Amino acid sequence: MLIKRYDKNPILTKDDVPYPVATVHNAGITKFRDRYMMIFRSHQLSGRSILGLAESKDGYHFKVHEKPFMTPATEGIFKEYEEYGVEDPRIIFLEGEYLITYSAYSRHGVRIGLAKTRDFKTVERFSLITEADYRNVVIFPEKFRGLYARLDRPHSEISPWSIWISYSPDLKYWGESRLIMKPVQYHWDEMKIGPGAPPIKTSRGWLNIYHGVFPTMDGSVYRLGVALHDLADPSKIISVGNEWILQPEEVYEITGYVHNVVFTCGAVPEEDGTVKIYWGGADKVMCVGTANLDDLVDHCLNNSRKPV
């Protein structure tokens, strides 16, 4: 078992939120000073999503702030493109500030917004960095050849939903895009794949914890897998683990707002070589588990498949 579930999962539910929500799920996580900061998605009772903020000393016991962290914008271009809600944040620390990518939903589809914070008290919307229809954008916490790099998952009716990489000189304008990883037919991730947690740097490569979806007669099943990217050139995937590392098994993952889902937007590497992986269970609650980073890398290298 590569990931050990925390025995007191779920760690956050709607009952922990001091304002009315129906769910708590798909949270980005990072370390800020001596605390874990969680930006989580919640469905309001209208069905549209907002982002809340919770913090913890140990990464397991979180306290939610009294007010939401981000709600749909009320002015400017963001107002038009966040009309239906803001969802599924990812967080990285780079060049002295925390970058937050999130899905912005509107009548025009879904695109990715980029926001910034330095203190988790105030947040600045920086730019809408994709057109529709894009989801699951994660930015690498390091630059390459002077460029920022990101993984994303554009929607396509021509090709299976796959993982792409793009680069930017300024976080606003992105290009040099290329497809680097595709689903595999009649495999656990055959329907679609997408970036999950922001990549984690290890001595043997960038570890990409991604999600994969398999269609069944009873709906889709969301699982987690891992891929390993080259340290100097993240567009080069060294290997992809052939088997999933986590699947819905517990009641809180099998039954909920959307059943049979484990979906990650954040993971925190620790000094002892472990990593805390956070996931939404059944689009309703937040969960956490721990793994050894070396074990996850070995899983990629020793039991691998081709990325495309």
SESETOR-767260 format. One record per residue (C-alpha): residue number from 0; z, x, y; residue in three letters. Coordinates in steps of 0.05 Angstrom, whole numbers. Layout:
<martors>
{num->NUM&Z->Z&X->X&Y->Y&residu->ALA}
...
</martors>
This chain:
<martors>
{num->0&Z->0&X->0&Y->0&residu->MET}
{num->1&Z->-24&X->35&Y->63&residu->LEU}
{num->2&Z->11&X->-12&Y->113&residu->ILE}
{num->3&Z->83&X->-32&Y->104&residu->LYS}
{num->4&Z->97&X->-99&Y->137&residu->ARG}
{num->5&Z->160&X->-103&Y->179&residu->TYR}
{num->6&Z->209&X->-145&Y->138&residu->ASP}
{num->7&Z->227&X->-189&Y->198&residu->LYS}
{num->8&Z->155&X->-210&Y->215&residu->ASN}
{num->9&Z->133&X->-246&Y->256&residu->PRO}
{num->10&Z->162&X->-207&Y->314&residu->ILE}
{num->11&Z->139&X->-256&Y->369&residu->LEU}
{num->12&Z->124&X->-330&Y->368&residu->THR}
{num->13&Z->114&X->-386&Y->418&residu->LYS}
{num->14&Z->188&X->-400&Y->415&residu->ASP}
{num->15&Z->202&X->-332&Y->447&residu->ASP}
{num->16&Z->160&X->-349&Y->508&residu->VAL}
{num->17&Z->197&X->-380&Y->568&residu->PRO}
{num->18&Z->137&X->-422&Y->590&residu->TYR}
{num->19&Z->97&X->-473&Y->549&residu->PRO}
{num->20&Z->47&X->-442&Y->501&residu->VAL}
{num->21&Z->21&X->-460&Y->432&residu->ALA}
{num->22&Z->9&X->-390&Y->404&residu->THR}
{num->23&Z->25&X->-316&Y->412&residu->VAL}
{num->24&Z->-27&X->-269&Y->383&residu->HIS}
{num->25&Z->-79&X->-213&Y->390&residu->ASN}
{num->26&Z->-37&X->-167&Y->433&residu->ALA}
{num->27&Z->-53&X->-100&Y->463&residu->GLY}
{num->28&Z->4&X->-49&Y->458&residu->ILE}
{num->29&Z->21&X->16&Y->492&residu->THR}
{num->30&Z->79&X->61&Y->509&residu->LYS}
{num->31&Z->103&X->60&Y->582&residu->PHE}
{num->32&Z->158&X->110&Y->598&residu->ARG}
{num->33&Z->209&X->96&Y->544&residu->ASP}
{num->34&Z->187&X->26&Y->525&residu->ARG}
{num->35&Z->133&X->-10&Y->485&residu->TYR}
{num->36&Z->92&X->-57&Y->528&residu->MET}
{num->37&Z->56&X->-115&Y->495&residu->MET}
{num->38&Z->4&X->-156&Y->531&residu->ILE}
{num->39&Z->-7&X->-217&Y->486&residu->PHE}
{num->40&Z->-54&X->-275&Y->486&residu->ARG}
{num->41&Z->-29&X->-347&Y->485&residu->SER}
{num->42&Z->-63&X->-414&Y->482&residu->HIS}
{num->43&Z->-36&X->-459&Y->536&residu->GLN}
{num->44&Z->-26&X->-532&Y->518&residu->LEU}
{num->45&Z->-95&X->-544&Y->550&residu->SER}
{num->46&Z->-125&X->-499&Y->495&residu->GLY}
{num->47&Z->-146&X->-444&Y->544&residu->ARG}
{num->48&Z->-117&X->-374&Y->539&residu->SER}
{num->49&Z->-74&X->-333&Y->585&residu->ILE}
{num->50&Z->-41&X->-264&Y->577&residu->LEU}
{num->51&Z->34&X->-254&Y->574&residu->GLY}
{num->52&Z->77&X->-191&Y->577&residu->LEU}
{num->53&Z->134&X->-170&Y->532&residu->ALA}
{num->54&Z->172&X->-105&Y->525&residu->GLU}
{num->55&Z->214&X->-70&Y->473&residu->SER}
{num->56&Z->257&X->-8&Y->464&residu->LYS}
{num->57&Z->241&X->0&Y->390&residu->ASP}
{num->58&Z->172&X->-32&Y->380&residu->GLY}
{num->59&Z->201&X->-88&Y->339&residu->TYR}
{num->60&Z->246&X->-131&Y->383&residu->HIS}
{num->61&Z->208&X->-156&Y->444&residu->PHE}
{num->62&Z->231&X->-196&Y->505&residu->LYS}
{num->63&Z->178&X->-236&Y->542&residu->VAL}
{num->64&Z->174&X->-234&Y->617&residu->HIS}
{num->65&Z->189&X->-299&Y->654&residu->GLU}
{num->66&Z->118&X->-308&Y->681&residu->LYS}
{num->67&Z->48&X->-295&Y->651&residu->PRO}
{num->68&Z->18&X->-226&Y->664&residu->PHE}
{num->69&Z->-54&X->-250&Y->675&residu->MET}
{num->70&Z->-82&X->-320&Y->684&residu->THR}
{num->71&Z->-155&X->-338&Y->700&residu->PRO}
{num->72&Z->-175&X->-313&Y->769&residu->ALA}
{num->73&Z->-176&X->-363&Y->826&residu->THR}
{num->74&Z->-225&X->-328&Y->872&residu->GLU}
{num->75&Z->-286&X->-283&Y->874&residu->GLY}
{num->76&Z->-334&X->-268&Y->817&residu->ILE}
{num->77&Z->-277&X->-265&Y->767&residu->PHE}
{num->78&Z->-261&X->-338&Y->781&residu->LYS}
{num->79&Z->-330&X->-358&Y->756&residu->GLU}
{num->80&Z->-328&X->-316&Y->693&residu->TYR}
{num->81&Z->-255&X->-329&Y->673&residu->GLU}
{num->82&Z->-259&X->-404&Y->681&residu->GLU}
{num->83&Z->-244&X->-418&Y->608&residu->TYR}
{num->84&Z->-191&X->-365&Y->598&residu->GLY}
{num->85&Z->-174&X->-291&Y->587&residu->VAL}
{num->86&Z->-163&X->-265&Y->516&residu->GLU}
{num->87&Z->-152&X->-207&Y->468&residu->ASP}
{num->88&Z->-131&X->-148&Y->512&residu->PRO}
{num->89&Z->-133&X->-75&Y->493&residu->ARG}
{num->90&Z->-94&X->-21&Y->531&residu->ILE}
{num->91&Z->-104&X->54&Y->539&residu->ILE}
{num->92&Z->-73&X->106&Y->584&residu->PHE}
{num->93&Z->-123&X->152&Y->618&residu->LEU}
{num->94&Z->-121&X->193&Y->682&residu->GLU}
{num->95&Z->-54&X->167&Y->705&residu->GLY}
{num->96&Z->-65&X->92&Y->697&residu->GLU}
{num->97&Z->-68&X->40&Y->643&residu->TYR}
{num->98&Z->-136&X->9&Y->630&residu->LEU}
{num->99&Z->-138&X->-62&Y->602&residu->ILE}
{num->100&Z->-201&X->-91&Y->572&residu->THR}
{num->101&Z->-201&X->-166&Y->559&residu->TYR}
{num->102&Z->-249&X->-222&Y->541&residu->SER}
{num->103&Z->-267&X->-268&Y->599&residu->ALA}
{num->104&Z->-291&X->-337&Y->577&residu->TYR}
{num->105&Z->-332&X->-385&Y->619&residu->SER}
{num->106&Z->-389&X->-435&Y->615&residu->ARG}
{num->107&Z->-435&X->-373&Y->616&residu->HIS}
{num->108&Z->-406&X->-345&Y->551&residu->GLY}
{num->109&Z->-357&X->-289&Y->539&residu->VAL}
{num->110&Z->-360&X->-221&Y->573&residu->ARG}
{num->111&Z->-311&X->-163&Y->582&residu->ILE}
{num->112&Z->-267&X->-152&Y->642&residu->GLY}
{num->113&Z->-232&X->-87&Y->659&residu->LEU}
{num->114&Z->-165&X->-87&Y->695&residu->ALA}
{num->115&Z->-117&X->-31&Y->715&residu->LYS}
{num->116&Z->-43&X->-24&Y->724&residu->THR}
{num->117&Z->5&X->34&Y->736&residu->ARG}
{num->118&Z->71&X->-3&Y->729&residu->ASP}
{num->119&Z->59&X->-68&Y->690&residu->PHE}
{num->120&Z->85&X->-105&Y->751&residu->LYS}
{num->121&Z->19&X->-111&Y->788&residu->THR}
{num->122&Z->-51&X->-113&Y->758&residu->VAL}
{num->123&Z->-118&X->-102&Y->792&residu->GLU}
{num->124&Z->-183&X->-130&Y->765&residu->ARG}
{num->125&Z->-233&X->-73&Y->769&residu->PHE}
{num->126&Z->-300&X->-97&Y->742&residu->SER}
{num->127&Z->-336&X->-142&Y->693&residu->LEU}
{num->128&Z->-366&X->-87&Y->649&residu->ILE}
{num->129&Z->-412&X->-127&Y->603&residu->THR}
{num->130&Z->-457&X->-186&Y->606&residu->GLU}
{num->131&Z->-450&X->-243&Y->556&residu->ALA}
{num->132&Z->-442&X->-244&Y->496&residu->ASP}
{num->133&Z->-393&X->-187&Y->484&residu->TYR}
{num->134&Z->-325&X->-182&Y->452&residu->ARG}
{num->135&Z->-276&X->-129&Y->426&residu->ASN}
{num->136&Z->-286&X->-73&Y->476&residu->VAL}
{num->137&Z->-240&X->-13&Y->466&residu->VAL}
{num->138&Z->-243&X->49&Y->510&residu->ILE}
{num->139&Z->-229&X->118&Y->482&residu->PHE}
{num->140&Z->-167&X->150&Y->515&residu->PRO}
{num->141&Z->-207&X->213&Y->529&residu->GLU}
{num->142&Z->-273&X->231&Y->563&residu->LYS}
{num->143&Z->-332&X->264&Y->529&residu->PHE}
{num->144&Z->-381&X->309&Y->566&residu->ARG}
{num->145&Z->-349&X->281&Y->630&residu->GLY}
{num->146&Z->-363&X->209&Y->609&residu->LEU}
{num->147&Z->-318&X->151&Y->589&residu->TYR}
{num->148&Z->-335&X->122&Y->521&residu->ALA}
{num->149&Z->-325&X->53&Y->492&residu->ARG}
{num->150&Z->-336&X->15&Y->427&residu->LEU}
{num->151&Z->-358&X->-57&Y->431&residu->ASP}
{num->152&Z->-388&X->-114&Y->390&residu->ARG}
{num->153&Z->-446&X->-152&Y->422&residu->PRO}
{num->154&Z->-468&X->-218&Y->393&residu->HIS}
{num->155&Z->-537&X->-217&Y->361&residu->SER}
{num->156&Z->-576&X->-267&Y->320&residu->GLU}
{num->157&Z->-625&X->-212&Y->299&residu->ILE}
{num->158&Z->-576&X->-163&Y->268&residu->SER}
{num->159&Z->-507&X->-173&Y->238&residu->PRO}
{num->160&Z->-450&X->-168&Y->288&residu->TRP}
{num->161&Z->-440&X->-93&Y->290&residu->SER}
{num->162&Z->-402&X->-38&Y->328&residu->ILE}
{num->163&Z->-438&X->-2&Y->384&residu->TRP}
{num->164&Z->-419&X->56&Y->430&residu->ILE}
{num->165&Z->-433&X->63&Y->504&residu->SER}
{num->166&Z->-417&X->113&Y->559&residu->TYR}
{num->167&Z->-400&X->111&Y->633&residu->SER}
{num->168&Z->-390&X->160&Y->690&residu->PRO}
{num->169&Z->-345&X->112&Y->729&residu->ASP}
{num->170&Z->-319&X->57&Y->683&residu->LEU}
{num->171&Z->-364&X->7&Y->719&residu->LYS}
{num->172&Z->-435&X->24&Y->698&residu->TYR}
{num->173&Z->-447&X->34&Y->623&residu->TRP}
{num->174&Z->-506&X->59&Y->584&residu->GLY}
{num->175&Z->-533&X->106&Y->530&residu->GLU}
{num->176&Z->-515&X->50&Y->482&residu->SER}
{num->177&Z->-529&X->55&Y->408&residu->ARG}
{num->178&Z->-509&X->19&Y->344&residu->LEU}
{num->179&Z->-464&X->63&Y->301&residu->ILE}
{num->180&Z->-434&X->18&Y->247&residu->MET}
{num->181&Z->-457&X->-45&Y->211&residu->LYS}
{num->182&Z->-427&X->-94&Y->161&residu->PRO}
{num->183&Z->-446&X->-85&Y->87&residu->VAL}
{num->184&Z->-476&X->-142&Y->48&residu->GLN}
{num->185&Z->-429&X->-175&Y->-2&residu->TYR}
{num->186&Z->-372&X->-131&Y->21&residu->HIS}
{num->187&Z->-304&X->-150&Y->51&residu->TRP}
{num->188&Z->-334&X->-142&Y->121&residu->ASP}
{num->189&Z->-403&X->-169&Y->108&residu->GLU}
{num->190&Z->-404&X->-225&Y->161&residu->MET}
{num->191&Z->-385&X->-185&Y->223&residu->LYS}
{num->192&Z->-344&X->-126&Y->245&residu->ILE}
{num->193&Z->-312&X->-107&Y->311&residu->GLY}
{num->194&Z->-267&X->-54&Y->343&residu->PRO}
{num->195&Z->-193&X->-70&Y->337&residu->GLY}
{num->196&Z->-142&X->-22&Y->366&residu->ALA}
{num->197&Z->-164&X->33&Y->414&residu->PRO}
{num->198&Z->-183&X->95&Y->374&residu->PRO}
{num->199&Z->-126&X->143&Y->356&residu->ILE}
{num->200&Z->-138&X->219&Y->359&residu->LYS}
{num->201&Z->-119&X->258&Y->297&residu->THR}
{num->202&Z->-133&X->330&Y->277&residu->SER}
{num->203&Z->-191&X->306&Y->232&residu->ARG}
{num->204&Z->-224&X->255&Y->277&residu->GLY}
{num->205&Z->-215&X->192&Y->318&residu->TRP}
{num->206&Z->-185&X->137&Y->275&residu->LEU}
{num->207&Z->-217&X->69&Y->289&residu->ASN}
{num->208&Z->-177&X->10&Y->262&residu->ILE}
{num->209&Z->-229&X->-46&Y->260&residu->TYR}
{num->210&Z->-233&X->-117&Y->236&residu->HIS}
{num->211&Z->-282&X->-144&Y->185&residu->GLY}
{num->212&Z->-298&X->-216&Y->167&residu->VAL}
{num->213&Z->-319&X->-245&Y->100&residu->PHE}
{num->214&Z->-345&X->-316&Y->93&residu->PRO}
{num->215&Z->-317&X->-359&Y->37&residu->THR}
{num->216&Z->-323&X->-432&Y->15&residu->MET}
{num->217&Z->-257&X->-443&Y->51&residu->ASP}
{num->218&Z->-276&X->-410&Y->116&residu->GLY}
{num->219&Z->-276&X->-338&Y->140&residu->SER}
{num->220&Z->-224&X->-285&Y->122&residu->VAL}
{num->221&Z->-206&X->-232&Y->173&residu->TYR}
{num->222&Z->-182&X->-164&Y->147&residu->ARG}
{num->223&Z->-171&X->-94&Y->175&residu->LEU}
{num->224&Z->-206&X->-30&Y->156&residu->GLY}
{num->225&Z->-212&X->41&Y->182&residu->VAL}
{num->226&Z->-267&X->88&Y->203&residu->ALA}
{num->227&Z->-265&X->161&Y->226&residu->LEU}
{num->228&Z->-306&X->186&Y->286&residu->HIS}
{num->229&Z->-322&X->258&Y->303&residu->ASP}
{num->230&Z->-274&X->289&Y->353&residu->LEU}
{num->231&Z->-327&X->317&Y->399&residu->ALA}
{num->232&Z->-381&X->264&Y->389&residu->ASP}
{num->233&Z->-351&X->195&Y->377&residu->PRO}
{num->234&Z->-420&X->166&Y->364&residu->SER}
{num->235&Z->-419&X->204&Y->298&residu->LYS}
{num->236&Z->-379&X->168&Y->245&residu->ILE}
{num->237&Z->-353&X->217&Y->192&residu->ILE}
{num->238&Z->-334&X->163&Y->142&residu->SER}
{num->239&Z->-314&X->90&Y->134&residu->VAL}
{num->240&Z->-260&X->68&Y->85&residu->GLY}
{num->241&Z->-294&X->27&Y->31&residu->ASN}
{num->242&Z->-234&X->-19&Y->21&residu->GLU}
{num->243&Z->-193&X->-59&Y->70&residu->TRP}
{num->244&Z->-124&X->-34&Y->91&residu->ILE}
{num->245&Z->-94&X->-102&Y->107&residu->LEU}
{num->246&Z->-111&X->-174&Y->89&residu->GLN}
{num->247&Z->-76&X->-241&Y->100&residu->PRO}
{num->248&Z->-22&X->-248&Y->47&residu->GLU}
{num->249&Z->41&X->-275&Y->80&residu->GLU}
{num->250&Z->49&X->-348&Y->99&residu->VAL}
{num->251&Z->47&X->-332&Y->174&residu->TYR}
{num->252&Z->-22&X->-298&Y->163&residu->GLU}
{num->253&Z->-51&X->-351&Y->117&residu->ILE}
{num->254&Z->-31&X->-413&Y->155&residu->THR}
{num->255&Z->-33&X->-423&Y->230&residu->GLY}
{num->256&Z->-80&X->-438&Y->287&residu->TYR}
{num->257&Z->-137&X->-405&Y->248&residu->VAL}
{num->258&Z->-118&X->-392&Y->176&residu->HIS}
{num->259&Z->-130&X->-327&Y->137&residu->ASN}
{num->260&Z->-130&X->-280&Y->196&residu->VAL}
{num->261&Z->-101&X->-211&Y->210&residu->VAL}
{num->262&Z->-129&X->-185&Y->276&residu->PHE}
{num->263&Z->-108&X->-123&Y->313&residu->THR}
{num->264&Z->-116&X->-104&Y->386&residu->CYS}
{num->265&Z->-65&X->-48&Y->388&residu->GLY}
{num->266&Z->-31&X->9&Y->350&residu->ALA}
{num->267&Z->19&X->61&Y->373&residu->VAL}
{num->268&Z->20&X->131&Y->342&residu->PRO}
{num->269&Z->89&X->161&Y->336&residu->GLU}
{num->270&Z->113&X->233&Y->338&residu->GLU}
{num->271&Z->132&X->232&Y->265&residu->ASP}
{num->272&Z->60&X->222&Y->242&residu->GLY}
{num->273&Z->66&X->147&Y->231&residu->THR}
{num->274&Z->32&X->92&Y->269&residu->VAL}
{num->275&Z->56&X->22&Y->286&residu->LYS}
{num->276&Z->-1&X->-27&Y->277&residu->ILE}
{num->277&Z->5&X->-95&Y->311&residu->TYR}
{num->278&Z->-35&X->-156&Y->290&residu->TRP}
{num->279&Z->-40&X->-229&Y->304&residu->GLY}
{num->280&Z->-25&X->-272&Y->243&residu->GLY}
{num->281&Z->-69&X->-334&Y->235&residu->ALA}
{num->282&Z->-81&X->-334&Y->311&residu->ASP}
{num->283&Z->-10&X->-359&Y->320&residu->LYS}
{num->284&Z->43&X->-304&Y->316&residu->VAL}
{num->285&Z->50&X->-229&Y->327&residu->MET}
{num->286&Z->66&X->-181&Y->270&residu->CYS}
{num->287&Z->76&X->-107&Y->260&residu->VAL}
{num->288&Z->72&X->-57&Y->204&residu->GLY}
{num->289&Z->76&X->18&Y->196&residu->THR}
{num->290&Z->30&X->68&Y->163&residu->ALA}
{num->291&Z->22&X->143&Y->157&residu->ASN}
{num->292&Z->-36&X->169&Y->198&residu->LEU}
{num->293&Z->-55&X->221&Y->146&residu->ASP}
{num->294&Z->-58&X->167&Y->93&residu->ASP}
{num->295&Z->-106&X->126&Y->135&residu->LEU}
{num->296&Z->-150&X->186&Y->147&residu->VAL}
{num->297&Z->-149&X->203&Y->73&residu->ASP}
{num->298&Z->-169&X->131&Y->58&residu->HIS}
{num->299&Z->-231&X->141&Y->101&residu->CYS}
{num->300&Z->-250&X->208&Y->71&residu->LEU}
{num->301&Z->-234&X->198&Y->-3&residu->ASN}
{num->302&Z->-262&X->128&Y->-13&residu->ASN}
{num->303&Z->-317&X->120&Y->37&residu->SER}
{num->304&Z->-382&X->83&Y->49&residu->ARG}
{num->305&Z->-439&X->96&Y->98&residu->LYS}
{num->306&Z->-430&X->67&Y->168&residu->PRO}
{num->307&Z->-502&X->39&Y->172&residu->VAL}
</martors>
